[in-house]
Amino acid sequence: MARTLLALVAVLAGCVAEPQSTTCGAEGLQGLVGRDKSALSAMTLPAGTRVIEPWTAVTEDYSAQRLNIDVDARGRITGLWCG
């Protein structure tokens, strides 16, 4: 019984979400939240940055170095995250 329980715990440990990485620089850009997306045009963003608007299709692959910027239908930045 103990072996079964240990095996189950090991399997479930693999299902735990990976902590959100800050290697893409999102942490330092949180001040952009609430601003208009036009603020991005004056910035040099890392290669591969995705500006994700409500109608934008994106892949679900994870890349800790990729900066993702969520923008709402009004053109306001709602979030920045790595992934």
Backbone as a ProteinNet text record, in pm:
[ID]
protein_1_A
[PRIMARY]
MARTLLALVAVLAGCVAEPQSTTCGAEGLQGLVGRDKSALSAMTLPAGTRVIEPWTAVTEDYSAQRLNIDVDARGRITGLWCG
[TERTIARY]
82.1	0	86.5	192.6	281.3	349.7	389.1	454.1	357.6	233.8	133.1	112.4	105.4	88.1	207.7	328.6	448.4	451.6	412.7	409.3	307.5	193.2	90.4	138.9	206.3	260.1	363.3	447.6	548.9	484.3	379.7	310	243.1	174.9	105.3	202.7	321.6	420.7	457.5	452.4	481.1	371.5	255.6	142.9	138.5	228.1	229.5	276.9	207.6	243.8	381.4	456.7	588.3	571.8	652.8	639	669.2	599.6	617.1	756	825.3	960.9	961.1	1068.7	1083	1200	1243.1	1358.4	1330.5	1205.6	1172	1167.9	1177.1	1174.5	1037.9	936.1	799.9	789.6	863.9	856.8	889.8	988.4	1029.8	941.8	845.7	758.8	615.6	590	453.4	392.1	473.8	424.1	346	355.5	280.5	133.9	100.5	-38.5	-128.8	-235.1	-329.7	-302.1	-182.7	-148.5	-196.1	-206.5	-245.4	-131.8	-167.3	-65	28	-11.8	74.4	204.4	205.3	327.6	436.6	395.9	492	572.8	517.4	585.2	714.6	726.1	846.8	950.9	920.8	1009.8	1076.9	1193.2	1258.5	1228	1141.8	1099.9	1188.7	1204.3	1286.3	1232.7	1322	1281.2	1184	1079.9	982	868.3	868.3	759.9	626.9	524.2	390.5	298.6	233.3	128.2	-2.3	-71.9	-188.3	-316.2	-386.8	-514.1	-626.2	-749.8	-857.7	-876.3	-849.6	-871.3	-743.8	-634.6	-506.8	-496.1	-464.8	-439.3	-292.2	-266.3	-128.7	-110.8	11.7	42.3	49.7	38	42.3	176.3	277.1	408.1	468.5	546.7	603.7	747.6	781.5	919	944.2	1027.9	1053.9	1112.2	1175.5	1237.4	1142.1	1023.7	930.9	841.4	840.2	754	618.8	512.2	375.4	308.8	244.2	175.4	28.1	-58.2	-202.4	-260.9	-344.5	-409.5	-559.6	-641.2	-786.5	-843.6	-973.7	-1040.4	-1033	-1006.8	-992.6	-849.6	-759.2	-619.8	-536.2	-584.9	-512.3	-435	-314.2	-231.9	-289.4	-319.3	-379.9	-286.4	-177.8	-85.7	38.8	147.8	274.2	323.9	365.5	406.6	502.9	578.7	672.9	603.9	635	578.4	566.3
-119.8	0	126.1	125.2	241.3	266.7	157.8	172.9	234.4	191.2	245.6	393.8	430.5	570.2	653.6	603.4	674.8	690.6	587.4	595	698.9	702.2	800.5	943.1	962.7	1094.9	1136.3	1044.9	1075.6	1114.4	1043.8	1074.8	1211.2	1237.7	1364.3	1481.8	1460	1566.8	1618.7	1532.6	1573.5	1659.7	1665.8	1744.5	1884.8	1914.6	2046.1	2148.9	2260.9	2366.8	2422.7	2447.8	2507	2651.9	2696.9	2836.7	2929.9	3041.7	3134	3194.9	3184	3233.2	3383.2	3448	3590.8	3616.5	3514.7	3530.1	3616.3	3647.7	3727	3876.7	3916.3	4057.4	4112.5	4027.9	4073.9	4143.1	4095.2	4151.2	4301.1	4340.8	4479.9	4569.9	4512.7	4590.3	4600.9	4558.7	4558.3	4697.5	4801.8	4938.2	4973.4	4889	4912.3	4871.7	4791.5	4746.7	4867.7	4873.3	4983.9	5091.3	5087.2	5186.7	5139.7	5232.9	5200.5	5125.6	5033.7	4953.7	5039.5	5162.5	5250.8	5280.2	5263.2	5282.1	5183.2	5071	4968.7	5012.4	5100.8	5139.9	5216.9	5279.7	5354.5	5267.2	5139.3	5048.4	4950.6	4904	4794.1	4668.9	4584.2	4463.3	4346.6	4247.9	4132.2	4059.8	4001	3922	3813.8	3792.9	3689.2	3734.1	3859.9	3910.9	3898.8	3855.1	3844.1	3946.5	4027.1	4116.9	4045.6	4003.9	3917	3996.4	4022	4092.5	3988.2	4027.4	3929.1	3839.5	3886.3	3807.4	3740.7	3749.5	3695.1	3546.5	3465.4	3323	3306.2	3229.5	3203.1	3054.3	3010.1	2871.2	2856.8	2735.2	2711.5	2655.8	2662.1	2613.7	2709.5	2655.6	2734.9	2771.3	2896.9	2943.4	3045.6	3011.9	3098.7	3233.1	3239.2	3362.7	3452.3	3402.9	3479.9	3569.9	3698.7	3795.5	3797.1	3784.2	3790.9	3912.4	3990.8	4110.9	4097.6	4090.5	4080.6	4220.6	4238.1	4365.6	4339.6	4426	4406.3	4470.9	4460.2	4510.7	4663.2	4732.1	4877.6	4921.2	4823.2	4856.2	4883.5	4845.1	4864	4737.3	4753.5	4641.2	4588.6	4458.7	4399.7	4304.4	4264.4	4174.1	4148.6	4117.6	4080.4	3955.6	3857	3730.9	3656.5	3568.4	3485	3354	3305.5	3174.8	3148.6
0	0	0	81.5	90.2	-43.1	-112.3	-242.8	-344.8	-340.9	-431.9	-406.6	-280.3	-243.7	-288.7	-268.4	-311.7	-463.4	-534.5	-681.1	-726.7	-662.2	-696	-669.5	-558.3	-525.9	-630.5	-673.9	-774.6	-907.1	-945.9	-1071.1	-1062	-952.8	-937	-925.5	-874.6	-864.8	-1002.9	-1102.5	-1239.3	-1299	-1235.4	-1285.2	-1226.6	-1135.1	-1072	-1172.9	-1178.6	-1273.8	-1241.5	-1346.2	-1332.1	-1288.3	-1189.7	-1148.7	-1265.4	-1270.6	-1381.9	-1376.8	-1486.1	-1496.6	-1521.5	-1480	-1506.7	-1600.2	-1673.7	-1761.2	-1883.3	-1911.8	-2030.3	-2001.2	-1876.1	-1840.7	-1805.7	-1799.8	-1771.3	-1635.6	-1540.5	-1405.6	-1405.3	-1482.1	-1485.7	-1571.1	-1641.6	-1730.3	-1679.3	-1557.9	-1504.5	-1497.5	-1501.1	-1500.3	-1626.7	-1729.5	-1853.1	-1841.9	-1742.8	-1726.5	-1707.5	-1788.4	-1784	-1888.4	-1947.5	-2049.8	-2186.7	-2280	-2416.3	-2485.2	-2575.3	-2644	-2729.3	-2760	-2837.3	-2762.8	-2630.8	-2551.7	-2593.9	-2651.6	-2693.2	-2815.2	-2896.6	-3020.8	-2994	-2879.6	-2845.1	-2776.8	-2759.1	-2686.7	-2781.5	-2740.5	-2810	-2728.6	-2782.2	-2712	-2753.9	-2666.7	-2701.3	-2825.2	-2901.6	-3018.4	-2974.5	-3053.3	-3022.9	-2933.2	-2891.7	-2806.8	-2879.9	-2806.9	-2864.8	-2799.6	-2881.3	-2833.3	-2865.4	-2760.2	-2774.7	-2751.2	-2860	-2852.9	-2853.6	-2819.3	-2807.2	-2929.2	-3047.6	-3169.3	-3220.9	-3144.7	-3187.5	-3154.3	-3254.3	-3230.7	-3193.2	-3088.7	-3046.5	-3020.3	-3034.9	-3001.9	-2850.7	-2802.5	-2659.1	-2612.5	-2698.6	-2657.5	-2554.9	-2462.7	-2354.3	-2386	-2370.2	-2383.9	-2273.7	-2177.7	-2063.1	-2105.3	-2220.8	-2266.9	-2345.6	-2378.9	-2461.8	-2376.3	-2410.5	-2344.1	-2414.3	-2337.4	-2388.3	-2325.7	-2408.8	-2361.6	-2399.8	-2298.8	-2322.3	-2335.2	-2437.2	-2464.4	-2476.3	-2415.8	-2424	-2550	-2567.9	-2688	-2699.7	-2589.9	-2593.7	-2625.4	-2638.6	-2667.7	-2544.3	-2427.8	-2301.7	-2267	-2217.8	-2174.8	-2043.8	-2041.7	-1921.4	-1847.7	-1911.2	-1844.5	-1926.3	-1856.6	-1919.9	-1849.9	-1927.4	-1867.8	-1959.7	-1898.7	-1972.1	-2009.3	-2126.2	-2160	-2306
[MASK]
+++++++++++++++++++++++++++++++++++++++++++++++++++++++++++++++++++++++++++++++++++

